[in-house]
Amino acid sequence: MAKKVVASLQKGEGRGFAKVIKMVKSPKSGAYSFKEEIVPNEGVKDFFAKK
């Protein structure tokens, strides 16, 4: 599934977007999970700034 997303981002219409992945630690168990989103290039810093 991820290959389709990456392939579609390499075409002309998807160049304004980026797939971002952030590692988030659970406060209860201490385990890590990953949060993935496709955001506009202007929103990448905002994605990593929010908790």
Phi and psi in radians as a Rosetta constraint file:
Dihedral C 1 N 2 CA 2 C 2 CIRCULARHARMONIC -1.138 0.35
Dihedral N 2 CA 2 C 2 N 3 CIRCULARHARMONIC -0.552 0.35
Dihedral C 2 N 3 CA 3 C 3 CIRCULARHARMONIC -1.106 0.35
Dihedral N 3 CA 3 C 3 N 4 CIRCULARHARMONIC -0.661 0.35
Dihedral C 3 N 4 CA 4 C 4 CIRCULARHARMONIC -1.123 0.35
Dihedral N 4 CA 4 C 4 N 5 CIRCULARHARMONIC -0.736 0.35
Dihedral C 4 N 5 CA 5 C 5 CIRCULARHARMONIC -1.114 0.35
Dihedral N 5 CA 5 C 5 N 6 CIRCULARHARMONIC -0.816 0.35
Dihedral C 5 N 6 CA 6 C 6 CIRCULARHARMONIC -1.130 0.35
Dihedral N 6 CA 6 C 6 N 7 CIRCULARHARMONIC -0.707 0.35
Dihedral C 6 N 7 CA 7 C 7 CIRCULARHARMONIC -1.129 0.35
Dihedral N 7 CA 7 C 7 N 8 CIRCULARHARMONIC -0.685 0.35
Dihedral C 7 N 8 CA 8 C 8 CIRCULARHARMONIC -1.257 0.35
Dihedral N 8 CA 8 C 8 N 9 CIRCULARHARMONIC -0.473 0.35
Dihedral C 8 N 9 CA 9 C 9 CIRCULARHARMONIC -1.279 0.35
Dihedral N 9 CA 9 C 9 N 10 CIRCULARHARMONIC -0.392 0.35
Dihedral C 9 N 10 CA 10 C 10 CIRCULARHARMONIC -1.416 0.35
Dihedral N 10 CA 10 C 10 N 11 CIRCULARHARMONIC -0.223 0.35
Dihedral C 10 N 11 CA 11 C 11 CIRCULARHARMONIC -1.352 0.35
Dihedral N 11 CA 11 C 11 N 12 CIRCULARHARMONIC 3.008 0.35
Dihedral C 11 N 12 CA 12 C 12 CIRCULARHARMONIC -1.030 0.35
Dihedral N 12 CA 12 C 12 N 13 CIRCULARHARMONIC -0.707 0.35
Dihedral C 12 N 13 CA 13 C 13 CIRCULARHARMONIC -1.340 0.35
Dihedral N 13 CA 13 C 13 N 14 CIRCULARHARMONIC -0.294 0.35
Dihedral C 13 N 14 CA 14 C 14 CIRCULARHARMONIC -1.728 0.35
Dihedral N 14 CA 14 C 14 N 15 CIRCULARHARMONIC 0.104 0.35
Dihedral C 14 N 15 CA 15 C 15 CIRCULARHARMONIC -1.233 0.35
Dihedral N 15 CA 15 C 15 N 16 CIRCULARHARMONIC -0.255 0.35
Dihedral C 15 N 16 CA 16 C 16 CIRCULARHARMONIC -1.540 0.35
Dihedral N 16 CA 16 C 16 N 17 CIRCULARHARMONIC 0.066 0.35
Dihedral C 16 N 17 CA 17 C 17 CIRCULARHARMONIC -2.161 0.35
Dihedral N 17 CA 17 C 17 N 18 CIRCULARHARMONIC 2.740 0.35
Dihedral C 17 N 18 CA 18 C 18 CIRCULARHARMONIC -2.375 0.35
Dihedral N 18 CA 18 C 18 N 19 CIRCULARHARMONIC 2.500 0.35
Dihedral C 18 N 19 CA 19 C 19 CIRCULARHARMONIC -1.594 0.35
Dihedral N 19 CA 19 C 19 N 20 CIRCULARHARMONIC 2.091 0.35
Dihedral C 19 N 20 CA 20 C 20 CIRCULARHARMONIC -2.038 0.35
Dihedral N 20 CA 20 C 20 N 21 CIRCULARHARMONIC 2.522 0.35
Dihedral C 20 N 21 CA 21 C 21 CIRCULARHARMONIC -2.262 0.35
Dihedral N 21 CA 21 C 21 N 22 CIRCULARHARMONIC 2.220 0.35
Dihedral C 21 N 22 CA 22 C 22 CIRCULARHARMONIC -2.163 0.35
Dihedral N 22 CA 22 C 22 N 23 CIRCULARHARMONIC 2.394 0.35
Dihedral C 22 N 23 CA 23 C 23 CIRCULARHARMONIC -1.583 0.35
Dihedral N 23 CA 23 C 23 N 24 CIRCULARHARMONIC 2.218 0.35
Dihedral C 23 N 24 CA 24 C 24 CIRCULARHARMONIC -2.118 0.35
Dihedral N 24 CA 24 C 24 N 25 CIRCULARHARMONIC 2.303 0.35
Dihedral C 24 N 25 CA 25 C 25 CIRCULARHARMONIC -1.669 0.35
Dihedral N 25 CA 25 C 25 N 26 CIRCULARHARMONIC 2.305 0.35
Dihedral C 25 N 26 CA 26 C 26 CIRCULARHARMONIC -1.329 0.35
Dihedral N 26 CA 26 C 26 N 27 CIRCULARHARMONIC 2.264 0.35
Dihedral C 26 N 27 CA 27 C 27 CIRCULARHARMONIC -1.234 0.35
Dihedral N 27 CA 27 C 27 N 28 CIRCULARHARMONIC -0.450 0.35
Dihedral C 27 N 28 CA 28 C 28 CIRCULARHARMONIC -1.368 0.35
Dihedral N 28 CA 28 C 28 N 29 CIRCULARHARMONIC -0.959 0.35
Dihedral C 28 N 29 CA 29 C 29 CIRCULARHARMONIC -1.740 0.35
Dihedral N 29 CA 29 C 29 N 30 CIRCULARHARMONIC -0.323 0.35
Dihedral C 29 N 30 CA 30 C 30 CIRCULARHARMONIC 1.439 0.35
Dihedral N 30 CA 30 C 30 N 31 CIRCULARHARMONIC 0.027 0.35
Dihedral C 30 N 31 CA 31 C 31 CIRCULARHARMONIC -1.386 0.35
Dihedral N 31 CA 31 C 31 N 32 CIRCULARHARMONIC 2.671 0.35
Dihedral C 31 N 32 CA 32 C 32 CIRCULARHARMONIC -1.719 0.35
Dihedral N 32 CA 32 C 32 N 33 CIRCULARHARMONIC 2.516 0.35
Dihedral C 32 N 33 CA 33 C 33 CIRCULARHARMONIC -2.341 0.35
Dihedral N 33 CA 33 C 33 N 34 CIRCULARHARMONIC 2.906 0.35
Dihedral C 33 N 34 CA 34 C 34 CIRCULARHARMONIC -2.017 0.35
Dihedral N 34 CA 34 C 34 N 35 CIRCULARHARMONIC 2.372 0.35
Dihedral C 34 N 35 CA 35 C 35 CIRCULARHARMONIC -1.969 0.35
Dihedral N 35 CA 35 C 35 N 36 CIRCULARHARMONIC 2.113 0.35
Dihedral C 35 N 36 CA 36 C 36 CIRCULARHARMONIC -2.021 0.35
Dihedral N 36 CA 36 C 36 N 37 CIRCULARHARMONIC 2.432 0.35
Dihedral C 36 N 37 CA 37 C 37 CIRCULARHARMONIC -2.607 0.35
Dihedral N 37 CA 37 C 37 N 38 CIRCULARHARMONIC 2.760 0.35
Dihedral C 37 N 38 CA 38 C 38 CIRCULARHARMONIC -1.909 0.35
Dihedral N 38 CA 38 C 38 N 39 CIRCULARHARMONIC 2.037 0.35
Dihedral C 38 N 39 CA 39 C 39 CIRCULARHARMONIC -2.189 0.35
Dihedral N 39 CA 39 C 39 N 40 CIRCULARHARMONIC 2.761 0.35
Dihedral C 39 N 40 CA 40 C 40 CIRCULARHARMONIC -1.112 0.35
Dihedral N 40 CA 40 C 40 N 41 CIRCULARHARMONIC 2.686 0.35
Dihedral C 40 N 41 CA 41 C 41 CIRCULARHARMONIC -1.009 0.35
Dihedral N 41 CA 41 C 41 N 42 CIRCULARHARMONIC -0.554 0.35
Dihedral C 41 N 42 CA 42 C 42 CIRCULARHARMONIC -1.245 0.35
Dihedral N 42 CA 42 C 42 N 43 CIRCULARHARMONIC -0.374 0.35
Dihedral C 42 N 43 CA 43 C 43 CIRCULARHARMONIC -1.706 0.35
Dihedral N 43 CA 43 C 43 N 44 CIRCULARHARMONIC 0.146 0.35
Dihedral C 43 N 44 CA 44 C 44 CIRCULARHARMONIC -1.160 0.35
Dihedral N 44 CA 44 C 44 N 45 CIRCULARHARMONIC -0.794 0.35
Dihedral C 44 N 45 CA 45 C 45 CIRCULARHARMONIC -1.136 0.35
Dihedral N 45 CA 45 C 45 N 46 CIRCULARHARMONIC -0.637 0.35
Dihedral C 45 N 46 CA 46 C 46 CIRCULARHARMONIC -1.156 0.35
Dihedral N 46 CA 46 C 46 N 47 CIRCULARHARMONIC -0.641 0.35
Dihedral C 46 N 47 CA 47 C 47 CIRCULARHARMONIC -1.079 0.35
Dihedral N 47 CA 47 C 47 N 48 CIRCULARHARMONIC -0.756 0.35
Dihedral C 47 N 48 CA 48 C 48 CIRCULARHARMONIC -1.371 0.35
Dihedral N 48 CA 48 C 48 N 49 CIRCULARHARMONIC -0.354 0.35
Dihedral C 48 N 49 CA 49 C 49 CIRCULARHARMONIC -1.359 0.35
Dihedral N 49 CA 49 C 49 N 50 CIRCULARHARMONIC -0.608 0.35
Dihedral C 49 N 50 CA 50 C 50 CIRCULARHARMONIC -1.419 0.35
Dihedral N 50 CA 50 C 50 N 51 CIRCULARHARMONIC 2.640 0.35
